[in-house]
């Protein structure tokens, strides 16, 4: 039996986005081990009960990550066929150095030098420009022939339990309350639903107190379940009963896709659905495409948070309420999730995506790299920045996937 190890020392969102890689490695009854930090132990055990979990209590020693001799020795004793290290953080790189050079994929360190798979190198040259591949697919394509995209998450369907609303995004920001309230009112109107479940922290009680008067009376009266003291497992169980989750880019957005609950997501500033959108069929993303985007989120925005306020326009909220016409608002593109041979992608249905052609070209080149030619034959010539001359230098060809990061 083959034995594989995935080093995922990121956050909860990263853990959820590792799903396709884990499922791909488990094909043919292989044994998969997963390394996580202690704060994600419960979530990892709940999400992936079929893997062998290694919980690493991180000790910080200066600027280096150290995991203790016992933790390292127990991993080395497993004699993994392959090890997939998904980040180039200090912690991940420190742990990667415990394994043999020929078994490593993703990122690793050896004799003081840092390396990465050629797939990651090529993606780094182009992904930042148009963000055309989902993070879950980038990680999954470290392995040959990953599990088909339609087998990752269930098709999203209404469950009958009302509308869930996530208050904060992964950067701990909240949409302006008037905008958030307008979106909630509009979505509830379209779905003919008044039951709303709020997901946040205990510190969000004041946000809720200010939000409720802005909601329609019937909706505010039914907004009684507030998940402010629940565990991730409890949150996921509730999300699995909902008709829809209204959310910014957040961990719970990926959790909803994991259990097949439809997502209505609002992406702005540095969040781009092409890279981190909900995975699977049945999801919608409203992407702010204001002239100042993308940006690094700051507390003092020189554009007065135009990308957030774009969701509060009367025209957009009319669309959210199901009142569709030809007068579509500027500054926002509405997408629906789609699947192809590479993974998840998003098709514009409201507004226009001016970079769609370039994204398709890049997607075609990337798909050809991982052995999928169906897409690449349909795209225009271009995207020649995916490869560079040093990819073919003899000293970088000792390992099929190895690339020296100079």
C-alpha positions as CSV (number, residue, x, y, z in Angstrom):
1,X,0.0,0.0,0.0
2,X,1.3,3.4,-0.9
3,X,1.7,5.9,1.9
4,X,1.6,9.7,1.4
5,X,2.0,12.7,3.7
6,X,0.5,16.2,3.3
7,X,2.0,19.0,5.3
8,X,-0.7,21.6,5.7
9,X,0.3,24.1,8.4
10,X,-1.9,26.9,7.2
11,X,-5.3,28.1,8.5
12,X,-8.8,26.7,8.4
13,X,-9.4,27.9,4.8
14,X,-6.2,26.2,3.7
15,X,-7.3,23.0,5.4
16,X,-10.6,23.0,3.6
17,X,-8.9,23.7,0.2
18,X,-6.7,20.7,0.7
19,X,-9.7,18.4,0.1
20,X,-9.1,17.6,-3.6
21,X,-5.4,16.7,-3.0
22,X,-6.3,14.4,-0.1
23,X,-9.1,12.7,-2.0
24,X,-6.8,12.3,-5.0
25,X,-4.1,10.7,-2.8
26,X,-6.6,8.3,-1.3
27,X,-7.4,6.8,-4.6
28,X,-6.5,3.1,-5.0
29,X,-6.7,2.6,-1.2
30,X,-3.5,4.6,-0.4
31,X,-2.9,5.6,3.2
32,X,-2.8,9.4,3.6
33,X,-1.2,11.2,6.6
34,X,-2.0,14.9,7.3
35,X,0.2,17.2,9.4
36,X,-1.6,20.2,11.0
37,X,-0.9,22.6,13.9
38,X,-2.6,21.9,17.2
39,X,-5.3,24.7,16.8
40,X,-6.7,22.8,13.7
41,X,-6.7,19.3,15.3
42,X,-10.5,19.1,15.9
43,X,-11.4,20.6,12.5
44,X,-9.0,18.3,10.6
45,X,-10.3,15.2,12.5
46,X,-13.9,16.2,11.6
47,X,-13.2,17.1,8.0
48,X,-10.9,14.1,7.1
49,X,-11.7,11.2,9.5
50,X,-10.2,8.8,6.9
51,X,-6.6,10.2,7.2
52,X,-3.9,9.6,9.8
53,X,-3.5,12.9,11.7
54,X,-0.3,14.2,13.0
55,X,-0.7,17.2,15.3
56,X,2.3,19.3,15.6
57,X,2.6,21.6,18.7
58,X,4.7,24.4,17.2
59,X,7.6,25.8,19.3
60,X,9.1,29.1,18.0
61,X,12.8,29.4,18.4
62,X,14.0,32.7,17.1
63,X,12.8,33.0,13.5
64,X,12.8,29.3,12.9
65,X,10.0,26.8,13.5
66,X,10.8,23.7,15.6
67,X,8.6,20.7,16.2
68,X,10.6,18.6,18.7
69,X,12.6,15.5,18.0
70,X,9.7,13.1,18.9
71,X,7.4,14.6,16.3
72,X,10.1,14.5,13.6
73,X,11.1,11.0,14.4
74,X,7.6,9.6,14.3
75,X,7.1,11.1,10.8
76,X,10.4,9.8,9.5
77,X,9.5,6.4,10.8
78,X,6.5,6.2,8.4
79,X,8.8,6.1,5.3
80,X,6.4,7.9,3.1
81,X,6.4,7.3,-0.7
82,X,5.8,11.0,-1.3
83,X,5.5,14.1,0.9
84,X,3.4,17.2,-0.3
85,X,4.4,20.4,1.5
86,X,1.9,23.1,0.5
87,X,3.5,26.3,1.8
88,X,6.9,28.0,1.9
89,X,6.4,29.3,5.4
90,X,9.2,29.0,8.0
91,X,7.3,26.2,9.7
92,X,6.5,24.2,6.6
93,X,10.1,24.5,5.3
94,X,11.6,23.5,8.6
95,X,9.5,20.4,8.6
96,X,10.2,19.5,5.0
97,X,13.9,19.2,5.7
98,X,13.2,16.1,7.8
99,X,12.3,14.1,4.7
100,X,14.4,12.6,1.9
101,X,14.9,14.9,-1.1
102,X,13.4,12.5,-3.7
103,X,10.1,12.2,-1.9
104,X,9.2,15.9,-1.7
105,X,6.7,17.9,-3.8
106,X,5.5,21.4,-3.4
107,X,8.1,23.4,-1.4
108,X,11.1,22.0,0.5
109,X,14.5,22.9,2.0
110,X,17.7,20.9,1.6
111,X,21.1,21.8,2.9
112,X,20.1,25.4,3.3
113,X,18.7,25.9,-0.1
114,X,15.0,26.2,-0.9
115,X,13.2,24.4,-3.7
116,X,9.8,24.0,-5.2
117,X,8.0,21.9,-7.8
118,X,8.2,23.1,-11.3
119,X,4.4,23.3,-11.4
120,X,4.5,25.8,-8.5
121,X,7.2,27.8,-10.3
122,X,5.3,28.1,-13.5
123,X,2.1,29.0,-11.7
124,X,3.9,31.7,-9.7
125,X,4.8,33.5,-13.0
126,X,1.2,33.9,-14.2
127,X,-1.3,33.2,-11.4
128,X,-0.9,36.6,-9.8
129,X,-1.8,38.4,-13.0
130,X,-5.3,37.1,-13.5
131,X,-5.7,34.4,-10.8
132,X,-7.2,31.9,-13.2
133,X,-6.8,28.7,-11.2
134,X,-8.5,27.8,-7.9
135,X,-6.1,27.1,-5.0
136,X,-7.7,23.7,-4.4
137,X,-6.8,22.8,-8.0
138,X,-3.3,24.1,-7.9
139,X,-2.5,21.8,-4.9
140,X,-4.4,18.9,-6.4
141,X,-2.4,19.0,-9.6
142,X,0.8,18.2,-7.7
143,X,-0.3,14.6,-8.3
144,X,-0.8,13.0,-11.6
145,X,-4.5,12.5,-12.6
146,X,-6.2,14.0,-9.5
147,X,-9.8,13.0,-8.7
148,X,-12.3,14.6,-11.2
149,X,-13.5,18.0,-10.1
150,X,-17.2,16.9,-9.9
151,X,-16.3,14.3,-7.3
152,X,-14.8,16.8,-4.8
153,X,-17.9,18.5,-3.4
154,X,-21.6,17.7,-3.7
155,X,-23.8,19.7,-6.0
156,X,-25.1,22.6,-3.9
157,X,-28.9,22.3,-3.1
158,X,-31.3,24.1,-0.8
159,X,-31.8,22.2,2.5
160,X,-34.8,24.1,3.9
161,X,-33.2,25.7,7.0
162,X,-33.2,29.4,6.0
163,X,-30.4,31.8,5.1
164,X,-27.0,31.9,6.8
165,X,-25.0,35.1,6.9
166,X,-21.2,35.2,7.7
167,X,-20.4,38.6,9.2
168,X,-16.6,38.8,8.7
169,X,-14.3,37.8,5.9
170,X,-10.9,36.1,6.3
171,X,-9.3,39.4,7.0
172,X,-11.8,40.1,9.9
173,X,-13.6,42.8,7.9
174,X,-17.3,43.5,7.8
175,X,-19.2,45.1,4.9
176,X,-20.7,48.5,5.7
177,X,-23.8,47.6,7.7
178,X,-26.2,49.4,5.4
179,X,-24.7,47.4,2.5
180,X,-24.9,44.1,4.3
181,X,-28.4,44.7,5.5
182,X,-29.5,45.6,1.9
183,X,-27.9,42.4,0.6
184,X,-29.6,40.3,3.3
185,X,-33.0,41.9,2.6
186,X,-32.6,41.3,-1.1
187,X,-31.5,37.7,-0.9
188,X,-34.4,36.9,1.5
189,X,-36.8,38.5,-0.9
190,X,-35.6,36.4,-3.8
191,X,-35.8,33.2,-1.8
192,X,-39.0,34.1,0.0
193,X,-37.2,33.3,3.3
194,X,-37.3,35.2,6.6
195,X,-35.2,32.8,8.8
196,X,-31.7,34.1,9.1
197,X,-28.7,32.6,11.0
198,X,-25.8,34.8,11.8
199,X,-22.2,33.5,12.1
200,X,-19.7,35.5,14.0
201,X,-17.9,35.9,17.3
202,X,-19.0,37.1,20.7
203,X,-17.4,40.4,20.0
204,X,-19.8,40.9,17.2
205,X,-22.8,41.5,19.4
206,X,-22.7,45.2,18.8
207,X,-22.6,44.6,15.0
208,X,-25.7,42.6,15.3
209,X,-27.4,45.2,17.5
210,X,-26.7,47.8,14.8
211,X,-27.7,45.4,11.9
212,X,-31.1,44.2,13.1
213,X,-32.9,47.6,12.8
214,X,-31.7,47.8,9.2
215,X,-33.4,44.5,8.2
216,X,-37.0,44.2,7.2
217,X,-39.2,43.7,10.2
218,X,-40.2,40.1,9.4
219,X,-36.5,39.2,8.8
220,X,-35.2,40.9,12.0
221,X,-37.9,39.1,14.0
222,X,-36.7,35.7,12.7
223,X,-33.0,36.4,13.1
224,X,-32.8,34.6,16.4
225,X,-30.1,32.0,16.0
226,X,-26.6,33.6,16.4
227,X,-23.7,31.2,16.2
228,X,-21.3,33.2,18.4
229,X,-20.2,30.4,20.8
230,X,-20.1,27.4,18.6
231,X,-17.3,25.1,17.4
232,X,-16.4,24.6,13.8
233,X,-18.1,21.2,13.9
234,X,-21.4,22.8,15.2
235,X,-21.1,25.6,12.6
236,X,-20.7,23.0,9.8
237,X,-23.7,21.0,11.0
238,X,-25.9,24.1,11.0
239,X,-24.6,25.2,7.5
240,X,-25.5,21.7,6.3
241,X,-29.2,22.5,7.0
242,X,-29.4,25.9,5.2
243,X,-30.9,27.0,1.9
244,X,-28.0,29.3,1.3
245,X,-24.9,30.9,2.9
246,X,-24.4,34.6,2.2
247,X,-20.8,35.3,2.9
248,X,-17.7,37.2,2.0
249,X,-14.5,35.2,1.3
250,X,-14.4,33.1,4.5
251,X,-13.6,29.7,5.9
252,X,-17.3,29.0,6.3
253,X,-17.8,29.7,2.6
254,X,-15.6,26.7,1.8
255,X,-17.3,24.7,4.6
256,X,-20.7,25.3,2.9
257,X,-19.3,24.1,-0.4
258,X,-17.9,21.1,1.4
259,X,-21.4,20.0,2.5
260,X,-23.2,21.1,-0.6
261,X,-25.0,24.2,0.7
262,X,-25.4,27.0,-2.0
263,X,-23.1,30.0,-1.5
264,X,-23.9,33.6,-2.4
265,X,-20.5,35.2,-2.0
266,X,-19.3,38.8,-2.1
267,X,-15.7,39.2,-3.1
268,X,-13.9,42.6,-2.9
269,X,-10.4,44.2,-2.5
270,X,-7.9,41.3,-2.5
271,X,-10.4,38.5,-2.8
272,X,-10.8,36.9,-6.3
273,X,-13.2,34.1,-7.0
274,X,-11.0,32.6,-9.7
275,X,-8.4,31.8,-7.0
276,X,-10.4,31.2,-3.8
277,X,-14.1,30.9,-4.8
278,X,-16.5,28.2,-3.5
279,X,-15.7,24.8,-5.1
280,X,-18.4,22.9,-6.9
281,X,-21.6,23.5,-8.8
282,X,-24.5,25.6,-7.6
283,X,-22.7,28.7,-6.2
284,X,-22.8,32.4,-7.1
285,X,-20.1,35.0,-6.6
286,X,-20.5,38.8,-6.9
287,X,-17.1,40.1,-7.7
288,X,-16.3,43.8,-7.2
289,X,-14.2,44.9,-10.2
290,X,-13.7,48.5,-9.4
291,X,-10.9,50.4,-11.1
292,X,-8.8,50.3,-7.9
293,X,-8.9,46.5,-7.5
294,X,-7.1,44.4,-6.6
295,X,-5.6,46.0,-3.5
296,X,-4.0,45.2,-0.2
297,X,-6.7,45.7,2.4
298,X,-6.0,48.6,4.7
299,X,-8.0,50.4,7.5
300,X,-7.7,53.7,5.7
301,X,-8.8,53.2,2.1
302,X,-8.0,56.1,-0.2
303,X,-11.0,55.1,-2.3
304,X,-13.5,55.1,0.6
305,X,-14.0,51.3,0.3
306,X,-15.6,51.7,-3.2
307,X,-15.4,47.9,-3.8
308,X,-17.5,47.2,-0.7
309,X,-20.1,49.9,-1.4
310,X,-20.5,48.6,-4.9
311,X,-22.7,45.8,-3.4
312,X,-25.0,48.4,-1.9
313,X,-26.1,49.9,-5.2
314,X,-29.8,49.9,-5.8
315,X,-29.4,48.2,-9.2
316,X,-27.4,45.3,-7.8
317,X,-29.7,44.8,-4.9
318,X,-32.6,44.7,-7.3
319,X,-30.8,41.8,-9.1
320,X,-30.2,40.1,-5.7
321,X,-33.9,40.3,-5.1
322,X,-34.6,38.4,-8.3
323,X,-35.7,41.5,-10.4
324,X,-33.6,40.9,-13.5
325,X,-33.4,43.4,-16.3
326,X,-30.9,44.8,-18.8
327,X,-29.8,47.7,-16.5
328,X,-26.9,45.9,-14.8
329,X,-24.8,48.0,-12.4
330,X,-21.2,48.9,-13.0
331,X,-18.3,47.8,-10.8
332,X,-19.6,44.3,-10.1
333,X,-19.6,41.1,-12.1
334,X,-21.9,38.2,-11.2
335,X,-20.5,34.7,-11.7
336,X,-21.8,31.1,-11.4
337,X,-19.5,28.3,-10.6
338,X,-18.6,25.8,-13.3
339,X,-16.4,22.7,-13.6
340,X,-14.1,21.5,-16.3
341,X,-11.2,19.0,-16.7
342,X,-8.9,21.2,-14.7
343,X,-11.2,22.1,-11.8
344,X,-13.6,24.8,-10.8
345,X,-14.0,28.0,-12.8
346,X,-16.6,30.8,-12.9
347,X,-18.7,31.9,-15.8
348,X,-19.9,35.6,-15.9
349,X,-23.7,35.8,-16.2
350,X,-24.2,39.4,-15.1
351,X,-21.8,42.0,-16.4
352,X,-18.7,41.3,-18.5
353,X,-15.3,39.8,-17.7
354,X,-12.9,41.7,-19.9
355,X,-10.1,39.3,-19.0
356,X,-12.0,36.1,-19.8
357,X,-10.0,35.4,-22.9
358,X,-6.7,35.8,-21.2
359,X,-7.8,33.6,-18.3
360,X,-8.9,30.9,-20.7
361,X,-5.5,31.0,-22.5
362,X,-3.6,30.7,-19.3
363,X,-5.9,27.9,-18.2
364,X,-5.2,26.1,-21.4
365,X,-1.4,26.4,-21.0
366,X,-1.6,25.2,-17.4
367,X,-3.9,22.3,-18.3
368,X,-1.4,21.1,-21.0
369,X,1.4,21.2,-18.4
370,X,-0.5,18.7,-16.2
371,X,-1.4,16.5,-19.2
372,X,-4.9,17.8,-20.1
373,X,-5.0,18.9,-23.8
374,X,-8.7,19.3,-24.4
375,X,-8.7,22.9,-23.2
376,X,-5.4,24.0,-24.6
377,X,-6.4,23.2,-28.1
378,X,-9.3,25.6,-28.0
379,X,-7.4,28.8,-26.8
380,X,-5.5,31.4,-28.8
381,X,-1.7,31.3,-29.0
382,X,-0.1,33.3,-26.2
383,X,0.6,33.2,-22.5
384,X,4.2,32.4,-23.2
385,X,5.3,33.7,-19.8
386,X,4.2,30.4,-18.2
387,X,7.6,28.8,-19.0
388,X,11.1,30.2,-18.8
389,X,14.4,29.1,-20.2
390,X,15.8,28.0,-16.9
391,X,13.0,25.3,-16.6
392,X,14.9,23.2,-19.1
393,X,18.5,23.7,-17.8
394,X,20.1,20.3,-17.1
395,X,20.9,21.1,-13.5
396,X,17.2,21.5,-12.7
397,X,16.2,18.2,-14.3
398,X,17.4,15.8,-11.6
399,X,13.9,15.4,-10.3
400,X,10.8,15.5,-12.6
401,X,9.2,18.1,-10.4
402,X,12.2,19.9,-8.9
403,X,13.0,23.5,-9.4
404,X,15.7,25.6,-7.6
405,X,14.2,28.8,-6.4
406,X,16.9,31.3,-6.9
